[in-house]
Amino acid sequence: MERREVESFFEKATSVRALVIGDLMLDEYLWGRAERISPEAPVQVVEVTREDLRLGGAGNVVNNLFALGCQVAVCSVIGCDENGSLLRRAFEEKGVALDGLFEDPERRTSKKTRVIAANQQIVRIDRETKSAIGAATERGMLEYLASGLEDIDVIVVSDYLKGVLTPSVLSAVCRKGRSLGIPVVVDPKGGDYGKYRGATLLTPNRKEAEIASGVAIADLESLERAAQGLLGSLELDALLITRSEAGMSLFPAKGDAVHIPTVAREVFDVTGAGDTVIAVLSLGLACGLSMPDSAWIANVAAGIAVGKLGTSTVAPEEIVAEVGHGLKDSDSKIKNLDVLTHVIAKERSRGKKVVFTNGCFDLLHVGHVKYLQKARELGDLLVVGLNTDASVRRLKGEKRPLIEESERAHILAALDCIDYVVLFDEDTPLTVIEALAPAILVKGGDYNVDEVVGREVVEAHGGHVELIQFVDGRSTSRIIEKILGSY
């Protein structure tokens, strides 16, 4: 996927509503210095300098989804205690829907305390209840799952084996997803994966997949055997096995496996990386991305997450920046229309005058460059609408373009005079002009003002059309003729 496609993905994410069901907990971090040994016992003394309380378990999945921009609802169980109140308050501050959050006075809200000194975890203290939820609480969850959820786009199951996800609850979740036609994505735990039968996608790590399948995974062949065994027995649409430094492997029920290598980077902490993976993966499926594309973006996000300490989230801006890392200058200028519409609206609100022009720009030459430089001088921002390959063929014949659309876009974006490039597939850029509402619409001097597509739209907003003369004797057709004549 290109950077502009990833940007459009996150633009859609704001309309997605996800249900997270699983084990909630609080992650407490005590940061300090350990510079001496206790006189009471042979242990380090940690002088705490900072305390941090974060959402953990399924709560970290909620946090990741929220950070990615989507709307979230929660279905889980907490205790009637202080930690439960803290969890509820944290969710309310984020606007998380809590109709499916149940309190059980017999349970303890899970809390994990990690003591860290010199960026090293010294000890972890767990306070939790691991037994299965009671019958009355289970009935409440089942009634919630049966009551509707028609406005939900994806269900994310985060299992930490703390007793919330009983076999009955898991079965109801998978049935609900199938009946609504929405993905059910599961981060599994334990050795018995039969309880997840009928889910859309499972995301075990390599060790978990070994235990669940009974196959020792030593190479790609044994990895394939383990995956196919789980796919067949669990009636899944796909299985994604995370493999640490080896990346991820996606096994669809139909089709070939897709192996996604990891991006080399310094690893500080893998805590919560799985939560980031399942959040991004689920969001991708909810937005209509293919499973390979969803897994690819999740892999990028995981690489960012492991570079942070503790349960952390990854922002869309970080993922977009990572995707565009290899083409920082030109790639960041190429936008899909849905993203560019918001960008230009913000620029206009700051008083920027937006100039728009369009063309095929096949075999970019000095005439094009001079024309674009003059267009940029008319305002504060220059947006160039670029005909896609299909559009060029319809306009200029089956032998054109000579240079495919992605290359043409990057060549244009490399010019300092151009601020943004947007591709359009229609014969004219009218849809783009209507969406961007530029102040100035520029065309070549061989046009009459009345012939310019989008003139009425621009003038209705108080803008106008400018005609710029091309450099005489410079055209793509003449370059083609010269090449054919010479060679």
Protein Blocks (a to p, Z undefined) as FASTA:
>chain_A
ZZklmmmmmmmmmmpccddedddddddddddddfbdcfkbccdddddfbdcdddehjllm
mmmmmmnopacdddddddddfklmmmmmmmmmnopafklpccdfkbccdddddddeehia
fbdcddddfbdcdfklmmmmmmmmmnnommpcbdcdddehnopagfklmmmmmmmmmmno
pacddddedjblklmgoiabdcddfklmmmmnopacfbfklmmmmmmmmmmmnopabdcd
dehjnopadddfbdcdddddddddddfbfghklmmmmmmmmmmmmnopafklmmmmmmmm
mmmmmmpgcjddddfklmmmmmmmmmmmlmmmpccfklmmmmmmmmmmnopacdddddjk
poiafklmmmmmmmmmmmmbdcdddddfklmmmmnojkbcfbdfklmmmmmmmpmkbmbd
cddfbfbfklmmmmnopabdcddfkbcfklpghklmmmmnopacddddddehiafklmmm
mmmmmZZ
